[in-house]
Amino acid sequence: MLFYGKEVVMSKEKALIEIRLAGLSAGTHEFEFTCSATDFADPALTEAGFSKGISVKVTVEKLEGEMIVTLKTSATAELTCDLCLAPITTELKGSYRIWYGYEQTDEPEDERDEEYRTIDRNALSLDLTEDVRETLLLTVPMKVTCTDNPDCRVFRQEEEDEPGEDTTLDTDWVESLEKLKNKYR
């Protein structure tokens, strides 16, 4: 927003991820976008490890009274193992679905479902930049661990047997431990 005297003038910046709705016919439409983390002007994305290209696929299903928008993101992130601090490069994929209902003038405000967003039938475009940013941030794992680093002793792939140790263990117990270990990778 810009202030010019007492008048408020809305900024006409072009959105990073924007779907033009004017002239969009009923049916399914697919769009692809490529951008980088710095394009979002949000330091949280670069701090999260997104440093290379970000691919976004948007599918818009336009129906008579609503639109269903599906976002699919794919990005390479450079992360650090939480246990041994080794650098890890991994591809993170996310998806998010949004339902848009067209505004009904006769529909009371309190009867609308909070899970759906409303949109004006005369809207020219749909800005999905913030939704893509949130989807990217939600793909970052809470716990990052490396599995093939020989210096990381917690999740070493091959076990070293010590001399004199009895290696015949109950197989059910070993399987349970293995499942638990794989769960936290």
N, C-alpha and C positions, 0 to 999 in steps of 0.2 A: 504494500500500500504506500502510496505517495501522498503527501499533503501539499496542496497548492492553495495557500490562503486558508480559508475555512472549508474548502471543498476537498473531499477525499477522492483520489483518482486511483482506480485499481490497476495494478501492474499487469501488463500483457505479455509476461514471459512465457515462452513456449515450454510446455511440460516435457520432461525427459521420456516418459512412457505415456503416450496419449493415443487414444483410439478416437478417430473421427466418427461421430454417430450420424451426422447429417448425410442423408442419402444411403445409409446402411439398410439393406433390405432384410426381410425376415429370413432366418436360416442360420447356418453355422459359418463363421468367418474366422480365419486364422491369421495372426500377425506375428512377426519375429522382430526382436530388437536386440542390438548389441551395444553395450556401453561398458564403462569402467566404474570402479568404486568412487573415484574422484569426481565423476560426473554428478553424483548425488549431493555433493557439498555437505557431507555428513562425516565427521571424523570417526564415528563409531564403526563404519564399514571398513575403513582402512586399518583401524585398530584391531578389528576382528580378524584381519589377515587377508582380506580380499585385495589383491594387488594386480591381478590380470583381468582379462575380459570377462564380462558377465553376459550370459545369453538368457534372454527372456522370450518365452513363447506364450502368446495370449490367444485363447480361443473364446470367441464371443458367440453365444447362442441367443439370437434375438427371436423372441416369441411375441405373441399378441399383447400380453399384459406385463411381461417381464423380460429381463435379460439375465443370462447366466454367464459370468466371466470366470474363466479358469486361467490362473497364472502358473507357469512352470519355469523355475529358475535353475540355472546351472552355472556354477562358478568354481574356479580353482582358488583354494585358500592356503596360505602358508601359515601353519600353526606350530605350536611348540608342545612337546610331550609334557604333561603335568608331572610326570614322575622323574624323568631323567633330563628334561630340557632339550632333548634332541629336536632338530627341525623336522617337520612333517609337512609334505605337500599333498593335499587331498582334494578331490572334487566333491563339492557339496551340492546336492539337488534338493529342491523344495517345491511345494505346490500349495496353492491357496485358491479357494473357490468363493466367489462373491455373487449374491443374488441381488439384483436391482429390480424394484417394482416401480412402475410409473405412478406419479402422484395422482391420487383420486381426490377431487374436490369435495365429494360427499362422504369421504371416509374420516371418522373421528381420529384425532391424534393418538388417543390412548388405546385404540384397538389394533394398532400396527405392531407387528412382531419385531422385536429388537434385533433379530438376526439378519433381517433384510434391510437394505438401504433403499431410500427412495430417490428417484431421479425425475426431473421435469421432462415431459415428452418433447419439448422444444430444445433440449440441450444439444449443443453442437458437437461437444466432445466429452470424453471421459478421461480424467487424469488418474492414472494408476501408479504414479511414481512412488507415493508413500506406501502403497500396498506391496510393491515390489521390494522396497527397502526393508519393510518389516519381515517379509518372507525370507529375504537373504539373512537377516539377523537371526531368525528362528532356526535356520539350518545349521548354525554353528553349534557343535556339540558342547555340552556342559563339561564333559570330561574328555580330554584328549590323551590317548596313550598310544605309544608305538608298539608294534608287535615283532618286528624283525631287527631291532637294534641289538647287537650283541653286548653293548655296554649297559643296556637297561636290564637290570637283574630281576625285576619284578615279573615281567612277562617273557622270560627267556624261553624260546621254543624247545630246546633240548635240555633235559634235566641232567645234571651232573651227579653221578652216583659216587658216594664216598665209600672207601674200602671198609668192609666189615658191616655194611648196612644191609638189612634184610629188605630185598626188593620185591618180595611176594606180598602184595597188599590185597585187600579185599577189592575186587574189581568194581562192585557197585559203588563203593565209597570213592574210588578213583574217578569213576565216570561222573559222579555228582560234583566232585571238586572241579573236574574239567569243564562241566557245563557252567558252573559258577564263575570260573575264571574267564570263559569265553563271553559270558554275559556282561562283564565289566570292561571289555576291550573296546 
